[in-house]
């Protein structure tokens, strides 16, 4: 397992075999006979850009008609610091927001909870109540700017709060657009910010999707994260296969309530990973668009073209970045951006070069944005759609990648489906083992990382770090206490009781959540209601 | 009968769930013949220390990615001392700037392994330090 390929040499030092992490074996030369061998058919396998199965691109004109959306992940400190960083990024030409929340918020804890000590505002913005969203979104045009909310276990709460703040600021809630990450199955496989029992958590995701159909029609209520699954050790074929199976799990959750998938499946988006082998990544996204479109059409009877598109963020992966000689990560990021552009990414972001050290500094965050802008504006990547199409090599491995993705899906479905195999720890064990093999590949020098295990120098690194300011926690707790002092406590209690009632009854929790948000109930109070009703998740042992 | 294997508790303290590093280290230590107990996520300092004592661990390895390592290590070391278990070696890995290493050592953390440390180095350190 390695991120680029396994290279096998003969005695003369020539490369005799190249095997990609997904298992695709690459030949030295490709020609027309390869297309013949795979039975390549232009209409069936590719189609014109903007038409089914969307292998080439979601849109007929690709980047000629719309540039990609740049969406750097940002947020730290109190809502005030985050609001300033967002305005800096938007002022520099960024076109969407992607909110980082601190860990207490992600775990449903208020900033004054003893378990939150030392973590308030550290890895993202602290949000305790609607008051904080009012500060964070002050001066942001919520009709124009769409917002990714990188949060999962309590995503339903944040989606309700987003609507509440838009309403407070006078925006038409039918015109706002947020993308809560809201993928709890992936959270169990990687990233780990889960709280409630997994079945109940899947039901909450169903509630958000169901609610968005009428209340927030421009929102993408879930963003399925192959990204974190790959960061946890999956290869590229598994990343796509598991993401599609997770999406199907959420679709089925809503379909079983009596809805037709045609009402909402087009609002499912993805967050997918880019690092490692450039060609394999391009093949992955081309094959992935095709597999997803076919899955929706054949399994759920969806026909509307815009609903069949694989939408989302194709973002540079943190796993490919190294701590040694951190400036090298700037170059790595640029190549991941290139892969994103050659894959027709609609929305993109890069990890910043100093993330192995800390939250990105303003300078490194801007550098990531500039990298993406240079790729789009200065080197010709928007000239023509799907520029690698027709390459004997690319079409062959795109076809092989499609087969690998389908095989990985089948393996899990034959074993009883995604949810069952995540609960049992089967998928988690597989990923942990592959992550271990990847690390060993670096240590044994089989996987080359320049400046790490090849051409390494022993110099001491000087990185200008983003500083955690202890005063954020003090300020945030003071603000929270002020909210608790000034709100109507009896109204809060009444709305939390109403929330508990709907949570128990199985009805959709979203309207009650919004009411609770508007009464300035805190994230911790709302999450505790869910924890009380649903119980905690118990993770399987995977090592 | 062979020698009793080295026993390591690998723990993820606090709220962070980025556990790839912890799992990889746990698997590497197992491969090296050690007995490994992985606590799972979201553990409090109290429960980690209790596990380490109950398991009679030789080493308690903490994985911290959020920047909260100094705060967490201080609590763990103090709690181990208070429980009379200061003989359990504490090691920490994760996102740790080199400027914090002296502080961690002063607190009584025996081994500090910032991200990027070869795993073999951590394995060798445990073998050398415990035996």
Interface residues (C-beta under 8 A of the other chain):
Chain A: X103 X104 X106 X107 X109 X115 X116 X117 X118 X119 X122 X123 X187 X190 X191 X192 X193 X194 X231 X232 X233 X322 X323 X324 X356 X357 X358 X359 X432 X433 X435 X436 X439 X440 X443 X452 X460 X461 X463 X465 X468 X539 X541 X542 X543
Chain B: X12 X14 X15 X16 X17 X18 X19 X20 X23 X24 X26 X27 X28 X30 X36 X38 X40 X41 X42 X44 X66 X67 X68 X71 X72 X95 X97 X98 X114 X115 X116 X118 X119 X120
